[in-house]
Amino acid sequence: MSTEPSDRVDAILAHLRERSGEQDLALAEVNIRLRRVSHWLETETRRRLGPQGIEFWEVSLLSSLIRFGGALRVGQLQDLAQVTSGAITQRIARLEGLGAVERAFAPHDRRQVEVRITDAGRDRFEQLMVAVEQVERDLYGDLDPALLSALAANLRAFSLATEGPLAED
């Protein structure tokens, strides 16, 4: 018998075992744990960044623009953000309203619209990163560094197995 404390997922799994007998619940356990942790991280990140007027999508979009040279087509941003066309349009408009980005016709194809980060957007990104890094220290600061390292390695392996390697452009 395990001496480790039980968590909420253990209780869910116990219930599932009562219903399904000795069925292997490894897949269900991974699915439930990933979803719960993802939800917790999303909730806590929003709770801590919200009062500062920060939404994590803002960090993600500005980071994408910086990472890819300062300008991307709207469709590229949409793909990177994994959101609908309506959502990306709203997000770009919000960043445009803050002066963080500007839209312009792509120089090589005037049918395409590019989103370009501004100097104010770069400054905003740096401010956002300070806040995000503090949230990360708050959320993970008490965890064993070896646990975090193992978790990162395992999640990378999981990502490679499910999404595949990064495609070379």
N, C-alpha and C positions, 0 to 999 in steps of 0.2 A: 504494500500500500504506500502511495506517495505521501511524503511529508510536506510537499509544496502546497501553498494555499491555492484554492480554486479561484478562478475568475468567472466572469459572466458567461463566457463562451463555454466553459466547462459545464455550466448548468444547462445551457442549450443542448450541448452534445449528450448529456445524460438523458435529457428528455427524448432526444432523437433515438438514442439506443433503446430506450423503453419501448418506443414505437416500432423500431425496425430490427430488434434483436441484435445479433452480432455482426451486422453489416459494417463493412469498413467505411468509416466516416472521415477518412483523411482529406478527401477532396472538399467535403462540406466544411471541415474544420478550417482548412486554408482559406476557403471562400469567406466564411463568416469572420474569421480574424482579420483578413485584409480589409473587408468592408467596414468593420467596426473601427479599426485603427485609422483608416482613411477618413471616415466620418468624424472621428474625434479630432484628428489633425486639422481638418477643414474648419470644424466648429471653433476650436481653440485659436486657430490662426485668425479667423474672422473676428472673434471676440476681442482679441488683443490688438489687432491692427485697425479695426473699425473705428474706435474712438479717436484715432489719429487721422481719420479720413482716408485710409489706405485700403484698397481692395487688392487681393493677391493677383488677379488677372492683370492689373496695371503693371505690376512688377514683371510679370511674364511677357507681356507685349513689348514693353520697353527693352527688356533683356534680349528678346528675339531680334529687335531692330538693331541693337548694338552689336550683337553676335554676328549678324549677317551684313555688316558694313553700313548700317544707318538707314537703309531703305529696302522695303519689300513691297511687292504687289499685294493688294488687298486679299486676293485668293491665297497667296502664300501665308500671310498672317493668319487667315482663317484656318488653314491646314495645321499650322503650328499650334494654334490655340485650341483646336478641336472643338469648335463651336459652330453654330449656324451662321449663315450669311447675315441674318438680321442682328444677331448678337455681336458679330465683329463690327458691323456698321455702327451700332450704338457705342461700342467701346472706343472705336476710333474717334467718333464724334466727341465723346467725353474727354479723351486725351487732347483732341484738337482744341476744345474749349479751355483746357488748362494751359494751352500753348506748348504742350509737350511734343506734339507731332503736327505735321502739315501734309496735306494731300496735294499731289501734282501729277500731271500726265507723265507717264514713263517716257524717257527720252527716245527710246528705240521703238516705241509703239504707242501712239497717242490714244489708242483705244483702251489701254491699260492705265489704271490709276495706281500710283505708288504712294505709300505712306512713308514719310521721312521723319526721323527724329530730329528735334531742334536742340539747340544748346540748352534751352530751358528743360527739355525732356531729359537730356543727359544729367543735368543737375538734379532733377527730380528723381531719376533712377538712383543716383548716389545716396540721396536722402532716404529713399525707400529701402535700399539695401541695409542701411544702418538699422532701421526699424525691424526689418525681417531678421537680421542676424541676432538682434536682441531677443526677439520672440523665440528663435531657435535655441538660444542659450537658456532661456526660461523653460522651454518645453523639454529639452534633452539634458540640461546641465547636471541633473542628479543621476543620470544613467551611466553605467560602467562603460568606459571607452571601448573596451574589448567587445562588449555586447553590441555597441553601435557599429563597430567595424565589421563584425560578423554579419550583422543585419544588413548593412550596406552591400557586402559581398553577395549574400544570398539573394537580396532583392535584384541586384544586377544580373545574377544568373537566371533568376525567374523572368526578368524582363527580356533577356536575350532568348530564352526558351519560348516565350509567348509572343513577343513582337518581332523577334529576329534582330540581326545586327543592323546598325545604321547603314542605310544605303548611301553609297558614294555617288555624288552628283556629277 
